Amino acid sequence: MISAKQIKSLRDRTGISIAECKRALEAVAGDEDKAIDWLKAAGEQIAGKKASRTLGAGAVSAYVHSTGTLGALLELQSETDFVAKNKDFRLLADDLAMHVAAMGPQDVTELLAQPFVKDPNQTVADLIKSAIQKFGERIEIGAWHRLDARADV
């Protein structure tokens, strides 16, 4: 039997819905680390199913480093404005703008393959798949632009 404490712990670590956390814990006999792996695999399946949905909303986020010499502007797309206005979605857009400023990817393939600057244990693609699972909508990184005013770069 999976306890509410176990479900809450997994939800706190992943941000995934209570029902999905319970399903994952039941599938792996209560092992939280294995449940995270199970959720990642499920997230890839969910992302695949949502890949053909239309993106009709989103958010734009800006990041400027404390030195004022480095920044990024990033568009994060979603299906609905309901998700686009969600606080966690906006935080994701902010984190991705900071990542672009810090890592300077040249194209979307490179960006998605990079280890996420705030958690190198996952790639940006993993982060997006997790968000798709969390919000239940297709999410994609749209356009971005990185600015660097330092003379030596």
C-alpha positions in Angstrom: 0.0 0.0 0.0 1.4 3.4 -1.0 1.1 6.0 1.7 0.0 9.6 1.2 3.4 10.7 2.6 5.2 8.8 -0.2 2.9 10.3 -2.8 3.5 13.8 -1.4 7.3 13.3 -1.3 7.3 12.3 -5.0 5.0 15.1 -6.0 7.3 17.6 -4.1 10.3 16.3 -6.0 8.7 16.2 -9.5 5.7 18.6 -9.6 3.7 15.8 -11.3 0.1 15.3 -10.5 -0.9 13.2 -7.4 -2.6 10.6 -9.5 0.5 10.1 -11.7 2.8 10.0 -8.7 0.5 7.3 -7.1 0.5 5.3 -10.3 4.3 5.5 -10.6 4.8 4.4 -7.0 2.4 1.5 -7.4 4.2 0.4 -10.6 7.5 0.2 -8.8 6.4 -1.1 -5.4 7.0 2.2 -3.6 10.6 2.9 -4.6 10.8 6.7 -5.1 13.9 6.7 -7.2 12.5 4.0 -9.6 9.2 6.0 -9.6 11.1 9.0 -11.0 12.5 6.9 -13.8 9.0 5.5 -14.4 7.7 9.1 -14.6 10.4 10.1 -17.1 9.5 7.2 -19.4 5.8 8.0 -19.1 6.7 11.7 -19.8 8.3 10.7 -23.1 5.2 8.8 -24.1 3.0 11.7 -23.2 5.1 14.2 -25.1 5.0 11.9 -28.2 1.2 11.8 -28.1 0.9 15.6 -27.8 3.4 16.4 -30.5 0.8 17.0 -33.2 -1.3 19.5 -31.1 -1.4 23.1 -32.2 0.5 25.7 -30.2 -1.7 28.8 -29.8 -0.4 30.5 -26.7 2.8 31.0 -24.7 5.0 33.4 -22.7 8.0 35.6 -23.4 10.6 35.8 -20.7 13.7 38.0 -20.3 16.8 37.4 -18.2 19.6 39.9 -17.6 22.6 38.9 -15.6 23.4 40.9 -12.5 26.4 42.5 -14.3 24.1 43.9 -16.9 26.3 42.7 -19.8 24.6 39.4 -20.6 20.9 38.6 -21.3 18.4 36.6 -23.2 14.9 36.8 -24.5 13.0 33.6 -24.9 9.6 32.5 -26.2 8.0 29.4 -24.6 5.0 28.1 -26.5 2.0 26.2 -25.1 -1.4 25.1 -26.4 -3.6 27.4 -24.2 -3.4 30.7 -22.4 -4.5 28.8 -19.3 -1.1 27.1 -19.1 0.7 30.1 -20.5 -0.5 32.1 -17.5 0.4 29.4 -15.0 3.0 30.6 -12.4 5.1 27.4 -12.9 5.0 27.8 -16.6 6.2 31.3 -16.3 9.0 30.1 -13.9 10.0 27.5 -16.5 10.2 30.3 -19.2 12.4 32.3 -16.8 14.7 29.4 -16.1 15.0 28.7 -19.8 15.9 32.3 -20.6 18.6 32.2 -17.9 19.9 28.9 -19.4 20.1 30.5 -22.9 22.0 33.5 -21.4 24.4 31.2 -19.5 25.0 28.5 -22.1 24.7 30.3 -25.4 23.2 27.5 -27.6 23.4 28.1 -31.3 20.3 26.2 -32.4 17.3 24.3 -30.9 19.0 20.9 -31.3 22.0 22.1 -29.2 19.7 23.7 -26.7 17.6 20.6 -26.1 20.7 18.4 -25.7 22.5 20.7 -23.2 22.5 19.8 -19.5 20.1 22.2 -17.8 22.1 24.9 -16.0 20.2 24.6 -12.7 20.2 20.8 -12.7 22.9 19.1 -14.8 21.4 15.7 -14.1 18.8 16.5 -16.7 18.9 17.9 -20.2 16.7 20.8 -21.4 14.8 18.3 -23.4 14.1 16.3 -20.2 12.9 19.5 -18.5 10.5 20.2 -21.4 9.1 16.6 -21.3 8.6 16.9 -17.6 6.7 20.1 -18.1 4.5 18.5 -20.8 3.7 15.7 -18.4 3.0 18.2 -15.6 0.8 20.6 -17.6 -0.8 18.1 -19.9 -0.1 20.2 -23.0 2.4 20.4 -25.8 5.2 22.8 -24.9 8.0 24.0 -27.1 10.7 26.5 -27.0 10.1 29.1 -29.8 12.5 31.8 -30.7 15.2 33.1 -28.5 17.9 35.7 -28.7 21.0 36.0 -26.5 22.8 39.4 -26.0 26.4 39.7 -24.8 27.9 43.2 -24.4 31.3 42.0 -23.3 34.0 43.0 -25.6 36.0 39.8 -25.3 33.2 37.5 -26.6 
